Amino acid sequence: MKLEDTIAKTEIKKILVADDTTANIDAAKQYFSTLEKLGIKVDFAASANEAKDKIRNAYEKNEKYAMVITDLSMEEPKSGMDVAREGFKHLAYSMIATGFNYDVPDGHHHGPITNLHPLNERISGKKDKPEVWEAIFSKAMDYLAEGDGKSAFAAMKRFDKYIGQPSDGIAETMMMMLEIDLG
């Protein structure tokens, strides 16, 4: 399925990307700017605290995020888990994109790679490259449109439509997936 079709199918219009590394945010901005023509608005946060504030503020203004992609380690080693929890609480499907073997040179057979959770997908390269963000987004969209995340994403959208308020219960349930996946 083409990316445009997947975007239309999931109805994702607003995304938040949180990462405390300037080069990663710059690469994400470069890639996500190409999606503006498809009607997708992407905001960026340089810390977990900023991301959580943006998630809450967007929800309060009825401009909620449909998807949150966050780094795992920012202010604290696992502060991305707090961002994901806040995203789920405010009914945004949250994923963690974290580096592994980033100290290994590009092209080496042991890395570097970016892991995308809860998909448990491995993407070759560092997040300081737009093509890595393209792969992250493509895999995330496939997961929400046709993969294992489809049912959960649809349930979160229904909850928002009929209940229309943040949910600690959804956050706790969805966080179990990330905690199991991240070990």
Residue pairs with C-beta under 8 A, 6 or more apart in sequence:
1 9
1 142
1 145
1 146
3 38
3 138
3 141
4 38
6 141
6 142
6 145
6 146
7 35
7 38
7 39
7 40
7 141
9 145
10 66
10 141
10 144
10 145
10 153
11 66
11 157
12 40
12 66
12 67
12 141
12 144
13 39
13 40
13 41
13 66
14 40
14 41
14 42
14 43
14 58
14 63
14 64
14 65
14 66
14 67
15 32
15 40
15 41
15 42
15 43
15 65
15 66
15 67
15 68
15 69
16 42
16 43
16 44
16 45
16 51
16 54
16 55
16 58
16 65
16 67
16 68
16 69
16 70
16 87
16 92
17 25
17 28
17 32
17 42
17 43
17 44
17 45
17 68
17 69
17 70
18 44
18 45
18 46
18 47
18 48
18 50
18 51
18 68
18 69
18 70
18 71
18 74
18 80
18 83
19 25
19 28
19 44
19 45
19 46
19 70
19 71
19 74
19 97
19 127
20 46
20 47
20 48
20 71
20 74
20 75
21 71
21 127
21 128
22 46
23 128
24 71
24 126
24 127
24 128
25 44
25 46
26 128
27 127
27 128
27 129
27 130
27 132
27 133
28 42
28 44
28 127
28 130
28 133
29 42
29 44
30 130
30 133
31 130
31 131
31 133
31 134
31 137
32 40
32 42
32 133
32 137
35 42
35 137
43 54
43 58
43 65
45 51
45 54
45 83
47 74
47 75
48 70
48 74
48 75
48 76
48 79
48 80
48 82
48 83
49 75
51 68
51 70
51 83
51 86
52 82
52 83
52 86
54 65
55 65
55 68
55 83
55 86
55 87
55 90
55 92
56 86
56 90
58 64
58 65
58 90
59 65
59 90
59 91
59 166
64 90
64 91
64 92
64 160
65 87
65 90
65 92
66 92
66 93
67 92
67 93
67 94
67 95
67 140
67 144
68 83
68 84
68 87
68 92
68 93
68 94
68 95
69 94
69 95
69 96
69 97
69 136
69 137
69 140
70 80
70 83
70 84
70 87
70 94
70 95
70 96
70 97
71 80
71 96
71 97
71 98
71 127
72 78
72 79
72 80
72 81
72 96
72 98
72 182
73 79
73 80
73 98
74 80
74 83
80 96
80 98
81 96
81 175
81 178
81 179
81 182
83 94
84 94
84 95
84 96
84 174
84 175
84 178
85 94
85 171
85 175
86 171
87 93
87 94
88 94
88 156
88 170
88 171
88 174
88 175
89 166
89 167
89 168
89 170
89 171
90 166
91 156
91 157
91 159
91 160
91 166
91 167
91 170
93 144
93 149
93 152
93 153
93 156
94 174
94 178
95 116
95 117
95 118
95 119
95 140
96 115
96 116
96 117
96 118
96 178
96 182
97 114
97 115
97 116
97 117
97 127
97 136
98 114
98 115
98 117
99 112
99 113
99 114
99 115
99 126
99 127
100 111
100 112
100 113
100 114
100 115
100 122
101 108
101 110
101 111
101 112
101 113
102 111
102 112
102 126
103 112
104 110
104 111
104 112
106 112
106 125
106 126
112 124
112 125
112 126
113 122
113 123
113 124
113 125
114 122
114 123
114 125
114 126
114 127
114 132
114 136
115 121
115 122
115 123
116 122
116 123
116 136
116 139
116 140
117 178
117 181
117 182
118 149
118 177
118 178
118 180
118 181
119 139
119 140
119 143
119 147
119 148
119 149
120 181
121 139
123 132
123 135
123 136
123 139
124 132
125 131
125 132
125 135
126 132
127 133
127 136
143 149
143 150
144 150
144 153
152 174
156 170
156 174
159 167
159 170
